[in-house]
Amino acid sequence: MATTTHEPPKLDDPRRTRALGDNGGRTLVPATGDLRAVKYSPPPASTGIWVVLASITMTFLAFTSALVVRQGGASDWHHLTLPPILYLNTLLLIASSVALEFGRRDVRTFMAVKEHVANPSRWLNAALVLGTLFVAGQITAWMQLRAQGLYLATNPNSSFFYVLTVAHALHITGGLGGLTRVIRKRKDGTLRKSTLDATSHYWHFMDGLWIYLLWLLWARL
């Protein structure tokens, strides 16, 4: 009787197994042993913030397009004098961004080398207060317009003013929540560098966005 000889099963190449990872693939180690070959994956906070900022940019570009189109074909477009407090609010928001950068520098130094920094959160607290004053100033601007009889539906100019400034103020409020979270995590000792950087990027973007909106309102309304 003929005997059939079966080939022994092929074992995986040890180098390939190592490349897939030790302990069932839980630890990624390149076959060459060179850790530099592992692709860097950015933290979720760093990736997510750019998605958020891109979405916000598209939203306000749509608002801008709507404003330009509406103004171009309108016979009921009347000039709107901007409340002077908007310029003070702009200075408050810029000062808030500057304070946040000082705060980020102090906190990152403290986190990196555990160097003694007197109250690392002091600048973060200042940024939070200045941002809150900005929102309060925006509310004051809306009240001043209401005192002049200008409401959301009074004319196209006032409609766009309220829509743009309220939308921005809501995003600023979200940023204030992010700053509050950063300060709390800093005190708890659980703050990550990626969270701090993502919050800073968002806040500075809101600062730049407001300067653009102020110019848009001044030039078009």
Rosetta constraint file for C-alpha pairs under 8 A:
AtomPair CA 12 CA 16 HARMONIC 6.91 0.50
AtomPair CA 12 CA 17 HARMONIC 6.54 0.50
AtomPair CA 13 CA 17 HARMONIC 6.23 0.50
AtomPair CA 14 CA 18 HARMONIC 6.04 0.50
AtomPair CA 15 CA 19 HARMONIC 6.14 0.50
AtomPair CA 15 CA 31 HARMONIC 5.20 0.50
AtomPair CA 15 CA 32 HARMONIC 7.99 0.50
AtomPair CA 16 CA 20 HARMONIC 6.27 0.50
AtomPair CA 16 CA 31 HARMONIC 6.42 0.50
AtomPair CA 17 CA 21 HARMONIC 6.53 0.50
AtomPair CA 17 CA 22 HARMONIC 7.69 0.50
AtomPair CA 18 CA 22 HARMONIC 6.07 0.50
AtomPair CA 18 CA 29 HARMONIC 6.37 0.50
AtomPair CA 18 CA 30 HARMONIC 6.87 0.50
AtomPair CA 18 CA 31 HARMONIC 5.73 0.50
AtomPair CA 19 CA 28 HARMONIC 6.84 0.50
AtomPair CA 19 CA 29 HARMONIC 5.46 0.50
AtomPair CA 19 CA 30 HARMONIC 4.61 0.50
AtomPair CA 19 CA 31 HARMONIC 4.49 0.50
AtomPair CA 20 CA 25 HARMONIC 5.57 0.50
AtomPair CA 20 CA 28 HARMONIC 6.45 0.50
AtomPair CA 20 CA 29 HARMONIC 7.15 0.50
AtomPair CA 20 CA 30 HARMONIC 7.69 0.50
AtomPair CA 21 CA 25 HARMONIC 3.83 0.50
AtomPair CA 21 CA 26 HARMONIC 5.95 0.50
AtomPair CA 21 CA 27 HARMONIC 4.88 0.50
AtomPair CA 21 CA 28 HARMONIC 4.49 0.50
AtomPair CA 21 CA 29 HARMONIC 5.55 0.50
AtomPair CA 21 CA 30 HARMONIC 7.89 0.50
AtomPair CA 22 CA 26 HARMONIC 6.15 0.50
AtomPair CA 22 CA 27 HARMONIC 5.23 0.50
AtomPair CA 22 CA 28 HARMONIC 6.92 0.50
AtomPair CA 22 CA 29 HARMONIC 7.33 0.50
AtomPair CA 23 CA 27 HARMONIC 6.75 0.50
AtomPair CA 28 CA 38 HARMONIC 7.64 0.50
AtomPair CA 29 CA 33 HARMONIC 6.45 0.50
AtomPair CA 29 CA 34 HARMONIC 7.84 0.50
AtomPair CA 29 CA 35 HARMONIC 6.70 0.50
AtomPair CA 29 CA 38 HARMONIC 7.46 0.50
AtomPair CA 30 CA 34 HARMONIC 6.14 0.50
AtomPair CA 30 CA 35 HARMONIC 6.46 0.50
AtomPair CA 30 CA 37 HARMONIC 6.47 0.50
AtomPair CA 30 CA 38 HARMONIC 6.73 0.50
AtomPair CA 34 CA 38 HARMONIC 7.99 0.50
AtomPair CA 42 CA 46 HARMONIC 6.35 0.50
AtomPair CA 42 CA 47 HARMONIC 6.54 0.50
AtomPair CA 43 CA 47 HARMONIC 6.53 0.50
AtomPair CA 43 CA 194 HARMONIC 6.57 0.50
AtomPair CA 44 CA 48 HARMONIC 5.80 0.50
AtomPair CA 45 CA 49 HARMONIC 6.07 0.50
AtomPair CA 45 CA 194 HARMONIC 6.04 0.50
AtomPair CA 45 CA 195 HARMONIC 5.98 0.50
AtomPair CA 45 CA 198 HARMONIC 6.15 0.50
AtomPair CA 46 CA 50 HARMONIC 7.07 0.50
AtomPair CA 46 CA 194 HARMONIC 5.99 0.50
AtomPair CA 46 CA 195 HARMONIC 7.54 0.50
AtomPair CA 46 CA 197 HARMONIC 7.57 0.50
AtomPair CA 46 CA 198 HARMONIC 5.69 0.50
AtomPair CA 47 CA 51 HARMONIC 6.86 0.50
AtomPair CA 48 CA 52 HARMONIC 6.29 0.50
AtomPair CA 49 CA 53 HARMONIC 6.12 0.50
AtomPair CA 49 CA 198 HARMONIC 5.94 0.50
AtomPair CA 49 CA 201 HARMONIC 7.77 0.50
AtomPair CA 49 CA 202 HARMONIC 7.02 0.50
AtomPair CA 50 CA 54 HARMONIC 6.03 0.50
AtomPair CA 51 CA 55 HARMONIC 6.27 0.50
AtomPair CA 52 CA 56 HARMONIC 6.27 0.50
AtomPair CA 53 CA 57 HARMONIC 6.07 0.50
AtomPair CA 53 CA 202 HARMONIC 7.15 0.50
AtomPair CA 53 CA 205 HARMONIC 7.67 0.50
AtomPair CA 54 CA 58 HARMONIC 6.30 0.50
AtomPair CA 55 CA 59 HARMONIC 6.31 0.50
AtomPair CA 56 CA 60 HARMONIC 6.36 0.50
AtomPair CA 57 CA 61 HARMONIC 6.08 0.50
AtomPair CA 58 CA 62 HARMONIC 6.19 0.50
AtomPair CA 59 CA 63 HARMONIC 6.46 0.50
AtomPair CA 60 CA 64 HARMONIC 6.10 0.50
AtomPair CA 60 CA 164 HARMONIC 7.96 0.50
AtomPair CA 61 CA 65 HARMONIC 6.15 0.50
AtomPair CA 62 CA 66 HARMONIC 6.18 0.50
AtomPair CA 63 CA 67 HARMONIC 6.19 0.50
AtomPair CA 63 CA 164 HARMONIC 7.49 0.50
AtomPair CA 64 CA 68 HARMONIC 6.27 0.50
AtomPair CA 65 CA 69 HARMONIC 6.17 0.50
AtomPair CA 66 CA 70 HARMONIC 5.96 0.50
AtomPair CA 67 CA 71 HARMONIC 6.03 0.50
AtomPair CA 67 CA 160 HARMONIC 7.01 0.50
AtomPair CA 68 CA 72 HARMONIC 6.10 0.50
AtomPair CA 68 CA 220 HARMONIC 7.90 0.50
AtomPair CA 69 CA 73 HARMONIC 6.58 0.50
AtomPair CA 70 CA 74 HARMONIC 6.06 0.50
AtomPair CA 71 CA 77 HARMONIC 6.52 0.50
AtomPair CA 76 CA 155 HARMONIC 7.44 0.50
AtomPair CA 76 CA 156 HARMONIC 7.56 0.50
AtomPair CA 77 CA 155 HARMONIC 7.43 0.50
AtomPair CA 77 CA 156 HARMONIC 6.46 0.50
AtomPair CA 77 CA 157 HARMONIC 6.60 0.50
AtomPair CA 78 CA 155 HARMONIC 7.85 0.50
AtomPair CA 78 CA 157 HARMONIC 6.73 0.50
AtomPair CA 78 CA 221 HARMONIC 7.59 0.50
AtomPair CA 79 CA 157 HARMONIC 7.33 0.50
AtomPair CA 79 CA 221 HARMONIC 5.56 0.50
AtomPair CA 80 CA 157 HARMONIC 6.54 0.50
AtomPair CA 80 CA 158 HARMONIC 7.42 0.50
AtomPair CA 80 CA 221 HARMONIC 5.35 0.50
AtomPair CA 81 CA 221 HARMONIC 7.71 0.50
AtomPair CA 82 CA 86 HARMONIC 7.39 0.50
AtomPair CA 82 CA 217 HARMONIC 7.81 0.50
AtomPair CA 82 CA 218 HARMONIC 7.09 0.50
AtomPair CA 83 CA 141 HARMONIC 5.90 0.50
AtomPair CA 83 CA 144 HARMONIC 7.10 0.50
AtomPair CA 83 CA 145 HARMONIC 7.46 0.50
AtomPair CA 84 CA 88 HARMONIC 7.39 0.50
AtomPair CA 85 CA 89 HARMONIC 6.18 0.50
AtomPair CA 85 CA 137 HARMONIC 6.79 0.50
AtomPair CA 85 CA 138 HARMONIC 7.96 0.50
AtomPair CA 85 CA 140 HARMONIC 7.83 0.50
AtomPair CA 85 CA 141 HARMONIC 6.41 0.50
AtomPair CA 86 CA 90 HARMONIC 6.22 0.50
AtomPair CA 86 CA 137 HARMONIC 7.32 0.50
AtomPair CA 86 CA 138 HARMONIC 7.04 0.50
AtomPair CA 86 CA 141 HARMONIC 6.91 0.50
AtomPair CA 86 CA 214 HARMONIC 7.98 0.50
AtomPair CA 87 CA 91 HARMONIC 6.56 0.50
AtomPair CA 88 CA 92 HARMONIC 6.37 0.50
AtomPair CA 89 CA 93 HARMONIC 6.28 0.50
AtomPair CA 89 CA 133 HARMONIC 7.77 0.50
AtomPair CA 89 CA 134 HARMONIC 5.15 0.50
AtomPair CA 89 CA 137 HARMONIC 5.88 0.50
AtomPair CA 89 CA 138 HARMONIC 7.15 0.50
AtomPair CA 90 CA 94 HARMONIC 6.23 0.50
AtomPair CA 90 CA 134 HARMONIC 7.62 0.50
AtomPair CA 90 CA 210 HARMONIC 7.56 0.50
AtomPair CA 90 CA 211 HARMONIC 7.19 0.50
AtomPair CA 91 CA 95 HARMONIC 6.05 0.50
AtomPair CA 92 CA 96 HARMONIC 6.13 0.50
AtomPair CA 92 CA 130 HARMONIC 5.80 0.50
AtomPair CA 92 CA 131 HARMONIC 7.08 0.50
AtomPair CA 92 CA 133 HARMONIC 7.22 0.50
AtomPair CA 92 CA 134 HARMONIC 5.96 0.50
AtomPair CA 93 CA 97 HARMONIC 6.40 0.50
AtomPair CA 93 CA 130 HARMONIC 6.63 0.50
AtomPair CA 93 CA 131 HARMONIC 6.02 0.50
AtomPair CA 93 CA 134 HARMONIC 6.16 0.50
AtomPair CA 93 CA 207 HARMONIC 6.22 0.50
AtomPair CA 94 CA 98 HARMONIC 6.38 0.50
AtomPair CA 94 CA 207 HARMONIC 6.46 0.50
AtomPair CA 95 CA 99 HARMONIC 6.14 0.50
AtomPair CA 95 CA 127 HARMONIC 7.58 0.50
AtomPair CA 95 CA 130 HARMONIC 7.18 0.50
AtomPair CA 96 CA 100 HARMONIC 6.12 0.50
AtomPair CA 96 CA 126 HARMONIC 7.06 0.50
AtomPair CA 96 CA 127 HARMONIC 4.32 0.50
AtomPair CA 96 CA 128 HARMONIC 7.25 0.50
AtomPair CA 96 CA 130 HARMONIC 5.29 0.50
AtomPair CA 96 CA 131 HARMONIC 6.00 0.50
AtomPair CA 97 CA 101 HARMONIC 6.31 0.50
AtomPair CA 97 CA 127 HARMONIC 6.70 0.50
AtomPair CA 97 CA 203 HARMONIC 6.91 0.50
AtomPair CA 97 CA 204 HARMONIC 5.97 0.50
AtomPair CA 97 CA 207 HARMONIC 7.11 0.50
AtomPair CA 98 CA 102 HARMONIC 6.47 0.50
AtomPair CA 98 CA 127 HARMONIC 7.89 0.50
AtomPair CA 99 CA 103 HARMONIC 6.12 0.50
AtomPair CA 99 CA 123 HARMONIC 5.29 0.50
AtomPair CA 99 CA 124 HARMONIC 6.71 0.50
AtomPair CA 99 CA 126 HARMONIC 6.34 0.50
AtomPair CA 99 CA 127 HARMONIC 5.26 0.50
AtomPair CA 100 CA 104 HARMONIC 6.01 0.50
AtomPair CA 100 CA 123 HARMONIC 6.13 0.50
AtomPair CA 100 CA 124 HARMONIC 5.49 0.50
AtomPair CA 100 CA 126 HARMONIC 7.78 0.50
AtomPair CA 100 CA 127 HARMONIC 5.39 0.50
AtomPair CA 100 CA 200 HARMONIC 6.98 0.50
AtomPair CA 101 CA 105 HARMONIC 6.22 0.50
AtomPair CA 101 CA 200 HARMONIC 7.54 0.50
AtomPair CA 102 CA 106 HARMONIC 6.34 0.50
AtomPair CA 102 CA 123 HARMONIC 6.16 0.50
AtomPair CA 103 CA 107 HARMONIC 6.08 0.50
AtomPair CA 103 CA 120 HARMONIC 6.82 0.50
AtomPair CA 103 CA 121 HARMONIC 6.37 0.50
AtomPair CA 103 CA 122 HARMONIC 6.98 0.50
AtomPair CA 103 CA 123 HARMONIC 4.43 0.50
AtomPair CA 103 CA 124 HARMONIC 5.05 0.50
AtomPair CA 104 CA 108 HARMONIC 5.90 0.50
AtomPair CA 104 CA 124 HARMONIC 7.59 0.50
AtomPair CA 104 CA 196 HARMONIC 7.14 0.50
AtomPair CA 104 CA 197 HARMONIC 7.84 0.50
AtomPair CA 104 CA 200 HARMONIC 7.83 0.50
AtomPair CA 105 CA 109 HARMONIC 6.13 0.50
AtomPair CA 106 CA 110 HARMONIC 6.18 0.50
AtomPair CA 106 CA 117 HARMONIC 6.83 0.50
AtomPair CA 106 CA 120 HARMONIC 5.58 0.50
AtomPair CA 106 CA 121 HARMONIC 7.92 0.50
AtomPair CA 107 CA 111 HARMONIC 6.04 0.50
AtomPair CA 107 CA 120 HARMONIC 5.42 0.50
AtomPair CA 107 CA 121 HARMONIC 7.06 0.50
AtomPair CA 108 CA 112 HARMONIC 5.92 0.50
AtomPair CA 108 CA 193 HARMONIC 7.17 0.50
AtomPair CA 109 CA 113 HARMONIC 6.16 0.50
AtomPair CA 109 CA 114 HARMONIC 7.05 0.50
AtomPair CA 109 CA 115 HARMONIC 6.63 0.50
AtomPair CA 110 CA 114 HARMONIC 4.54 0.50
AtomPair CA 110 CA 115 HARMONIC 5.13 0.50
AtomPair CA 110 CA 116 HARMONIC 6.70 0.50
AtomPair CA 110 CA 117 HARMONIC 6.41 0.50
AtomPair CA 110 CA 120 HARMONIC 7.26 0.50
AtomPair CA 111 CA 115 HARMONIC 7.93 0.50
AtomPair CA 121 CA 125 HARMONIC 6.10 0.50
AtomPair CA 121 CA 183 HARMONIC 6.57 0.50
AtomPair CA 121 CA 186 HARMONIC 7.48 0.50
AtomPair CA 122 CA 126 HARMONIC 6.31 0.50
AtomPair CA 123 CA 127 HARMONIC 6.19 0.50
AtomPair CA 124 CA 128 HARMONIC 6.26 0.50
AtomPair CA 124 CA 179 HARMONIC 7.37 0.50
AtomPair CA 124 CA 183 HARMONIC 6.87 0.50
AtomPair CA 125 CA 129 HARMONIC 6.25 0.50
AtomPair CA 125 CA 183 HARMONIC 7.50 0.50
AtomPair CA 126 CA 130 HARMONIC 6.14 0.50
AtomPair CA 127 CA 131 HARMONIC 6.03 0.50
AtomPair CA 128 CA 132 HARMONIC 6.19 0.50
AtomPair CA 128 CA 176 HARMONIC 6.33 0.50
AtomPair CA 128 CA 179 HARMONIC 6.49 0.50
AtomPair CA 128 CA 180 HARMONIC 7.35 0.50
AtomPair CA 129 CA 133 HARMONIC 6.25 0.50
AtomPair CA 130 CA 134 HARMONIC 6.26 0.50
AtomPair CA 131 CA 135 HARMONIC 6.57 0.50
AtomPair CA 131 CA 172 HARMONIC 7.65 0.50
AtomPair CA 131 CA 176 HARMONIC 6.93 0.50
AtomPair CA 132 CA 136 HARMONIC 6.31 0.50
AtomPair CA 132 CA 176 HARMONIC 7.39 0.50
AtomPair CA 133 CA 137 HARMONIC 6.04 0.50
AtomPair CA 134 CA 138 HARMONIC 6.29 0.50
AtomPair CA 135 CA 139 HARMONIC 6.36 0.50
AtomPair CA 135 CA 169 HARMONIC 6.31 0.50
AtomPair CA 135 CA 172 HARMONIC 7.62 0.50
AtomPair CA 135 CA 173 HARMONIC 7.68 0.50
AtomPair CA 136 CA 140 HARMONIC 6.33 0.50
AtomPair CA 137 CA 141 HARMONIC 6.30 0.50
AtomPair CA 138 CA 142 HARMONIC 6.39 0.50
AtomPair CA 138 CA 165 HARMONIC 7.67 0.50
AtomPair CA 138 CA 169 HARMONIC 7.55 0.50
AtomPair CA 139 CA 143 HARMONIC 6.28 0.50
AtomPair CA 140 CA 144 HARMONIC 6.22 0.50
AtomPair CA 141 CA 145 HARMONIC 6.40 0.50
AtomPair CA 142 CA 146 HARMONIC 6.23 0.50
AtomPair CA 142 CA 162 HARMONIC 7.65 0.50
AtomPair CA 143 CA 147 HARMONIC 6.16 0.50
AtomPair CA 144 CA 148 HARMONIC 6.57 0.50
AtomPair CA 145 CA 149 HARMONIC 6.56 0.50
AtomPair CA 145 CA 150 HARMONIC 5.25 0.50
AtomPair CA 145 CA 151 HARMONIC 7.17 0.50
AtomPair CA 146 CA 150 HARMONIC 5.06 0.50
AtomPair CA 146 CA 151 HARMONIC 5.83 0.50
AtomPair CA 149 CA 154 HARMONIC 7.95 0.50
AtomPair CA 150 CA 154 HARMONIC 5.73 0.50
AtomPair CA 150 CA 155 HARMONIC 7.90 0.50
AtomPair CA 150 CA 158 HARMONIC 6.34 0.50
AtomPair CA 151 CA 155 HARMONIC 7.96 0.50
AtomPair CA 151 CA 158 HARMONIC 6.36 0.50
AtomPair CA 151 CA 159 HARMONIC 7.31 0.50
AtomPair CA 152 CA 158 HARMONIC 5.75 0.50
AtomPair CA 152 CA 159 HARMONIC 4.56 0.50
AtomPair CA 152 CA 162 HARMONIC 6.20 0.50
AtomPair CA 153 CA 158 HARMONIC 7.17 0.50
AtomPair CA 153 CA 159 HARMONIC 5.83 0.50
AtomPair CA 154 CA 158 HARMONIC 6.46 0.50
AtomPair CA 154 CA 159 HARMONIC 7.18 0.50
AtomPair CA 155 CA 159 HARMONIC 6.27 0.50
AtomPair CA 156 CA 160 HARMONIC 6.25 0.50
AtomPair CA 157 CA 161 HARMONIC 6.23 0.50
AtomPair CA 157 CA 221 HARMONIC 5.80 0.50
AtomPair CA 158 CA 162 HARMONIC 6.16 0.50
AtomPair CA 159 CA 163 HARMONIC 6.14 0.50
AtomPair CA 160 CA 164 HARMONIC 5.93 0.50
AtomPair CA 161 CA 165 HARMONIC 6.05 0.50
AtomPair CA 161 CA 217 HARMONIC 7.05 0.50
AtomPair CA 161 CA 221 HARMONIC 7.93 0.50
AtomPair CA 162 CA 166 HARMONIC 5.66 0.50
AtomPair CA 163 CA 167 HARMONIC 5.95 0.50
AtomPair CA 164 CA 168 HARMONIC 6.22 0.50
AtomPair CA 164 CA 213 HARMONIC 7.50 0.50
AtomPair CA 165 CA 169 HARMONIC 6.04 0.50
AtomPair CA 165 CA 213 HARMONIC 8.00 0.50
AtomPair CA 166 CA 170 HARMONIC 6.14 0.50
AtomPair CA 167 CA 171 HARMONIC 6.51 0.50
AtomPair CA 168 CA 172 HARMONIC 6.19 0.50
AtomPair CA 168 CA 206 HARMONIC 7.68 0.50
AtomPair CA 168 CA 210 HARMONIC 7.27 0.50
AtomPair CA 169 CA 173 HARMONIC 6.12 0.50
AtomPair CA 170 CA 174 HARMONIC 6.42 0.50
AtomPair CA 171 CA 175 HARMONIC 6.36 0.50
AtomPair CA 171 CA 206 HARMONIC 7.60 0.50
AtomPair CA 172 CA 176 HARMONIC 6.25 0.50
AtomPair CA 172 CA 203 HARMONIC 7.65 0.50
AtomPair CA 172 CA 206 HARMONIC 6.74 0.50
AtomPair CA 173 CA 177 HARMONIC 6.41 0.50
AtomPair CA 174 CA 178 HARMONIC 6.40 0.50
AtomPair CA 175 CA 179 HARMONIC 6.21 0.50
AtomPair CA 175 CA 199 HARMONIC 7.26 0.50
AtomPair CA 175 CA 202 HARMONIC 7.02 0.50
AtomPair CA 175 CA 203 HARMONIC 6.15 0.50
AtomPair CA 176 CA 180 HARMONIC 6.14 0.50
AtomPair CA 177 CA 181 HARMONIC 6.24 0.50
AtomPair CA 178 CA 182 HARMONIC 6.25 0.50
AtomPair CA 178 CA 199 HARMONIC 6.20 0.50
AtomPair CA 179 CA 183 HARMONIC 6.23 0.50
AtomPair CA 179 CA 199 HARMONIC 6.79 0.50
AtomPair CA 180 CA 184 HARMONIC 6.21 0.50
AtomPair CA 181 CA 185 HARMONIC 6.12 0.50
AtomPair CA 182 CA 186 HARMONIC 6.05 0.50
AtomPair CA 182 CA 191 HARMONIC 6.65 0.50
AtomPair CA 182 CA 195 HARMONIC 7.36 0.50
AtomPair CA 182 CA 196 HARMONIC 6.47 0.50
AtomPair CA 182 CA 199 HARMONIC 7.84 0.50
AtomPair CA 183 CA 187 HARMONIC 6.37 0.50
AtomPair CA 184 CA 188 HARMONIC 6.30 0.50
AtomPair CA 185 CA 189 HARMONIC 5.96 0.50
AtomPair CA 185 CA 190 HARMONIC 5.10 0.50
AtomPair CA 185 CA 191 HARMONIC 4.74 0.50
AtomPair CA 186 CA 190 HARMONIC 6.25 0.50
AtomPair CA 186 CA 191 HARMONIC 5.06 0.50
AtomPair CA 191 CA 195 HARMONIC 6.96 0.50
AtomPair CA 191 CA 196 HARMONIC 7.29 0.50
AtomPair CA 192 CA 196 HARMONIC 6.46 0.50
AtomPair CA 193 CA 197 HARMONIC 6.12 0.50
AtomPair CA 194 CA 198 HARMONIC 5.97 0.50
AtomPair CA 195 CA 199 HARMONIC 6.16 0.50
AtomPair CA 196 CA 200 HARMONIC 6.23 0.50
AtomPair CA 197 CA 201 HARMONIC 6.12 0.50
AtomPair CA 198 CA 202 HARMONIC 6.24 0.50
AtomPair CA 199 CA 203 HARMONIC 6.20 0.50
AtomPair CA 200 CA 204 HARMONIC 6.12 0.50
AtomPair CA 201 CA 205 HARMONIC 6.09 0.50
AtomPair CA 202 CA 206 HARMONIC 6.30 0.50
AtomPair CA 203 CA 207 HARMONIC 6.33 0.50
AtomPair CA 204 CA 208 HARMONIC 6.32 0.50
AtomPair CA 205 CA 209 HARMONIC 5.98 0.50
AtomPair CA 206 CA 210 HARMONIC 6.12 0.50
AtomPair CA 207 CA 211 HARMONIC 6.54 0.50
AtomPair CA 208 CA 212 HARMONIC 6.38 0.50
AtomPair CA 209 CA 213 HARMONIC 6.18 0.50
AtomPair CA 210 CA 214 HARMONIC 6.00 0.50
AtomPair CA 211 CA 215 HARMONIC 6.32 0.50
AtomPair CA 212 CA 216 HARMONIC 6.17 0.50
AtomPair CA 213 CA 217 HARMONIC 6.04 0.50
AtomPair CA 214 CA 218 HARMONIC 6.08 0.50
AtomPair CA 215 CA 219 HARMONIC 5.97 0.50
AtomPair CA 216 CA 220 HARMONIC 5.80 0.50
AtomPair CA 216 CA 221 HARMONIC 7.73 0.50
AtomPair CA 217 CA 221 HARMONIC 5.17 0.50
